[in-house]
Amino acid sequence: MGTGRRFTTATIMATIRWHEDAHLFAIAVVAFGLGLYGYRARRRRRPGWLLHHAVGMGGSYIALLTGFYVDNGPFLPLWNRLPHLSYWLLPSIVGTPLIWLALHRFTRLERQTRSRHVQDQVTPLSR
């Protein structure tokens, strides 16, 4: 719901100043699409849904941060000293490995839990 509001606001603002904000509208479309993908994965709860949810929501957050820095980076302390390309790339460079690390840890823990669960289900004949 929050992402939908941000998308609506971005659409209105981009329409008002299309030549200056068309790139922000494109970022908003990507963020909304990824957020919707993550939300729907959670709602459907199909096998592996948590991975899809994390990728969708994490990617949406990265896109929102990219839009924020592209629009406001030149006015922020320290960020105003960076080249303009860094506003576009840094959120992905930092966020993607963090999402990957979280997913890697989760899948490792999930595998360990499954193997313990299988070991606990010992049939009486095997004892």
LINTA-V904647 format. One line per field, one symbol per residue. ss: DSSP state (2 for helix, 1 for strand, 0 for the rest). phi: phi as a letter, one per 20 degrees, with the letter a starting at -180 (. if undefined). psi: psi as a letter, one per 20 degrees, with the letter a starting at -180 (. if undefined). A space follows every 10 residues. Layout:
ss = ???
phi = ???
psi = ???
This chain:
ss = 0222222222 2222220222 2222222222 2222222222 2222000022 2222222222 2222222222 2222200022 2002222222 2222222222 2222222222 2222222222 0002220
phi = .fffffffff ffffffcgfe dfffffffff ffffffgfff fffelfgnff ffffffffff ffffffffff fdgfdefmff eefggffeeg gffeffffff ffffffffff ffffffffff eefffee
psi = ghhhghgggh gghhhgmghh jhhhgghhgg ggggghghgh ghhhlrpjhh ghgggggghg gggghggghh higiiqqghi iqqhhhhhhg hhhghghggg gghggghghg gggghhgghi lpqhhi.
